[in-house]
Amino acid sequence: MTLASRAIRALVLIMLGGAACSANADVGSYKVGGATSSIISDSGSWSWDGSYLSGFRSALENPSNFGPAGIVNRTIETVNLSTVDSTSLAGVNMFVGTWVSDSQAAPISASVSNFFLNGGDLFLLQDDSSHDALGANLGLSTTASDGSVSNGGAPLFDGPFGIAHDVRQFYNVGQLDSAAIFAHNGHIGGTNASGQITSAYWSAGEYAAGAGALFIIADIDMISTTTACGEPLGCGAFYSPLNDNGIYALNTFSYLQSNGGNPPPVPEPETYAMLLAGLALISYIAKRKQA
């Protein structure tokens, strides 16, 4: 074997070793991002960094729920996005679209759709026809519902976190259109007491070839935890201990992350370092051969 051949072989081994190290470092990890109130100020406490979603985020990052020794063997990291564009979305596996007005959703809608259609997972917490632009851009809009309790089966109502019954809606409440769901190869996740559809879901590749996993709920308050509803303990999902809304929320997230597109992470800095080291080795051997 010539020196050049040995150098190339060494470079390949270095690159494979770097890739293996990066893969091992990322095993079990899953990054979830959402827009902060700095760019969706209309959302108030329902923005990704708002107080009404802090319980959901804490539950995702709780290693007893998601982690090597948790109910679901995958570590979850939540991050705040002060910009929503191709660059920021490249750093997450899932984007959570919270309760955002249609006007403030407009500047980020194309980036979110491109992210999803290219393999990113999408968790849309729609609410009413004035807060459904991200879903409407995918042909999945929201109209008003009667607000009665929702039920369903696996995988959303019956999953690793238990069985949820009578999941409640609050404040502005919505429903989804069955024709639109089926036109995009989706599945009905739950219906209320009047048969109105309150959620729908897609595994990766079902909405379109190459697309990520998708979930749309027709009321963010089925997952958020709020305090302005007039009930003594608050309203919505509780995560410690879990109530029915909380069980439903975590089952749903678990399904999406396990059936998602999971776009590959940006290469780790050490991988680039190993590549440069390999190229330097080839250059050094070539110079020795010429001498």
C-alpha positions in Angstrom: 0.0 0.0 0.0 1.4 3.4 -1.0 1.8 6.3 1.4 -1.0 8.2 -0.3 -3.3 5.2 0.0 -2.5 4.8 3.6 -3.2 8.5 4.1 -6.6 8.3 2.4 -7.4 5.2 4.5 -6.4 7.1 7.6 -8.6 10.0 6.7 -11.6 7.8 6.1 -11.1 6.1 9.5 -10.8 9.5 11.1 -14.0 10.7 9.5 -15.9 7.6 10.4 -14.6 7.8 14.0 -15.7 11.4 14.2 -19.2 10.6 12.8 -19.5 7.7 15.3 -18.5 10.0 18.2 -21.1 12.6 17.1 -23.8 9.9 16.7 -23.1 8.5 20.1 -23.2 12.0 21.7 -26.6 12.6 20.1 -28.2 9.2 20.8 -31.5 9.8 22.8 -31.4 13.6 22.4 -34.1 15.6 20.7 -34.3 19.4 20.5 -37.6 21.3 20.6 -37.8 25.0 19.8 -40.5 27.6 19.7 -40.9 31.3 19.1 -40.4 33.7 22.0 -42.6 36.6 23.0 -40.0 39.0 21.4 -41.3 38.0 17.9 -44.9 36.9 18.8 -45.8 39.5 21.4 -49.6 39.0 20.8 -49.2 35.5 22.3 -48.6 36.9 25.8 -48.2 34.1 28.3 -49.0 31.5 25.6 -45.6 32.1 23.8 -43.1 29.3 24.0 -41.2 31.2 26.7 -44.4 32.2 28.5 -45.6 31.0 31.9 -48.6 29.0 30.5 -46.3 26.6 28.7 -43.6 26.3 31.4 -45.2 23.2 32.9 -45.2 21.5 29.5 -41.6 22.3 28.9 -40.6 21.2 32.4 -42.4 17.9 31.9 -40.5 17.4 28.6 -37.1 18.0 30.2 -37.9 16.0 33.3 -35.6 12.9 33.1 -38.3 10.8 34.8 -40.5 11.4 31.8 -38.0 11.6 28.9 -34.5 10.3 29.4 -32.3 7.2 29.7 -34.2 6.1 32.9 -37.5 7.7 32.0 -40.8 6.5 30.8 -39.6 7.3 27.3 -35.9 6.6 26.6 -35.0 9.9 25.0 -33.6 13.1 26.4 -35.5 16.3 25.4 -34.1 19.8 25.3 -36.3 22.8 24.9 -34.8 26.0 23.4 -36.1 29.5 22.8 -36.0 30.9 19.3 -35.8 34.7 19.0 -35.8 34.3 15.3 -37.6 31.7 13.2 -35.9 31.2 9.9 -34.0 28.5 8.1 -30.9 29.1 10.2 -32.5 28.8 13.6 -34.8 25.9 12.6 -31.8 23.9 11.4 -30.8 23.6 15.0 -34.0 21.8 16.2 -35.8 18.5 15.6 -39.2 20.0 16.3 -40.9 23.4 16.1 -43.8 24.1 18.4 -46.2 26.7 17.0 -48.0 28.2 20.0 -51.0 30.5 20.2 -49.9 33.1 17.7 -52.0 35.7 15.9 -52.4 35.2 12.2 -50.7 38.6 11.6 -47.6 37.7 13.6 -47.5 34.2 12.2 -47.3 35.5 8.6 -43.5 36.4 8.7 -42.5 33.0 9.9 -45.1 30.8 8.2 -43.0 30.0 5.0 -39.9 29.1 7.1 -42.0 26.8 9.3 -43.6 25.1 6.4 -40.3 24.6 4.6 -38.8 23.1 7.8 -41.7 20.7 8.1 -41.7 19.7 4.4 -38.0 19.0 4.6 -38.2 16.6 7.5 -38.6 18.7 10.6 -41.3 17.8 13.1 -44.2 20.2 13.8 -46.3 20.5 16.9 -49.1 23.1 16.2 -51.2 24.4 19.1 -53.9 26.2 17.1 -56.9 27.7 18.7 -59.4 29.6 16.6 -59.6 31.1 13.1 -57.6 34.1 14.2 -54.7 31.9 15.5 -54.3 29.2 12.9 -52.1 30.7 10.2 -49.3 28.1 10.5 -51.7 25.2 10.0 -53.8 27.1 7.4 -50.6 27.5 5.3 -50.6 23.6 5.2 -54.3 23.5 4.3 -55.4 22.7 7.9 -57.4 25.6 9.4 -59.4 25.9 12.6 -63.1 26.9 13.2 -65.1 27.2 16.4 -66.2 24.1 18.4 -68.7 23.7 21.2 -65.9 23.1 23.7 -67.2 19.8 25.0 -64.6 17.2 26.3 -62.5 15.2 23.9 -61.7 11.5 23.9 -60.0 9.0 21.6 -57.7 6.0 21.6 -54.1 5.2 20.9 -51.7 6.7 20.3 -52.7 10.1 21.7 -55.2 9.3 24.5 -53.7 5.9 25.2 -49.9 5.8 25.4 -46.8 5.4 27.6 -48.0 8.0 30.1 -51.4 6.4 30.6 -55.0 6.7 29.4 -56.5 10.1 29.2 -60.3 10.7 29.6 -62.4 13.8 29.0 -59.6 16.1 27.9 -61.0 19.6 28.3 -60.8 22.8 26.2 -60.9 26.3 27.6 -61.4 29.9 26.5 -61.5 30.1 22.7 -62.0 26.6 21.4 -61.8 25.1 18.0 -62.2 22.1 15.7 -60.5 20.7 12.5 -62.0 19.7 9.2 -62.1 16.0 8.4 -62.0 16.5 4.7 -58.8 18.5 5.0 -57.2 16.0 7.3 -58.0 13.0 5.0 -57.0 15.0 1.9 -53.5 15.2 3.4 -53.3 11.6 4.5 -53.8 12.4 8.2 -55.4 10.6 11.2 -58.0 11.9 13.6 -56.5 12.1 17.0 -59.6 13.0 19.1 -63.2 14.1 18.9 -65.4 15.9 21.4 -68.8 14.9 22.7 -70.5 16.3 19.6 -68.2 14.5 17.2 -66.2 17.6 16.3 -62.5 16.8 15.6 -60.1 18.5 18.1 -56.8 17.0 17.0 -55.1 15.3 14.1 -51.7 13.7 13.5 -49.3 12.5 10.9 -46.2 10.3 11.1 -43.1 11.4 9.1 -43.7 11.1 5.4 -47.5 10.8 5.6 -48.4 14.4 4.9 -45.9 14.5 2.0 -42.9 12.5 0.9 -39.9 13.8 3.0 -42.1 15.7 5.5 -41.7 15.3 9.2 -44.3 14.3 11.8 -47.2 16.7 12.4 -49.7 17.2 15.2 -52.4 19.9 15.2 -54.6 20.5 18.2 -57.6 22.9 18.0 -57.1 24.5 21.4 -53.7 25.3 23.0 -55.3 25.2 26.4 -55.7 21.4 26.2 -51.9 21.4 26.7 -51.1 24.7 28.5 -51.5 25.4 32.2 -53.4 28.6 32.8 -54.6 30.6 35.8 -57.2 33.0 34.5 -60.1 30.6 34.0 -61.7 31.1 37.4 -61.2 27.6 38.7 -59.4 27.3 42.1 -56.5 25.1 40.9 -56.3 26.6 37.4 -57.1 25.1 34.0 -55.7 22.9 31.3 -52.9 20.4 31.7 -51.2 19.6 35.0 -47.9 17.8 34.9 -47.0 17.0 38.5 -49.0 15.0 39.2 -50.5 14.4 35.7 -54.1 15.0 35.1 -55.9 13.8 31.9 -54.9 16.8 29.9 -51.3 16.3 30.9 -51.4 12.6 30.1 -52.8 13.4 26.7 -50.1 16.1 26.0 -47.1 13.8 26.9 -48.6 10.8 25.0 -48.9 13.0 21.9 -45.4 14.4 22.2 -44.0 10.9 22.7 -45.7 9.7 19.6 -44.4 12.5 17.4 -40.8 12.3 18.6 -40.7 8.5 18.0 -42.4 8.8 14.5 -40.7 12.0 13.4 -38.5 13.0 10.5 -35.6 13.9 12.9 -33.4 15.9 10.5 -29.7 15.2 11.1 -28.0 17.6 13.5 -25.4 20.1 12.3 -22.0 18.3 12.4 -20.2 18.7 15.7 -17.1 21.0 15.8 -14.9 18.0 16.7 -15.9 16.3 13.4 -14.6 19.2 11.4 -11.4 19.2 13.5 -10.9 15.5 12.6 -11.5 16.2 9.0 -8.9 19.0 8.9 -6.4 16.7 10.7 -6.9 14.1 8.1 -6.3 16.6 5.3 -3.2 17.8 7.0 -1.9 14.3 7.2 -2.4 13.7 3.5 -0.6 17.0 2.7 2.3 16.1 5.0 2.7 12.6 3.4 2.5 14.1 -0.1 5.3 16.6 0.7 7.5 13.8 2.1 7.0 11.8 -1.1 8.0 14.8 -3.3 11.2 15.3 -1.2 
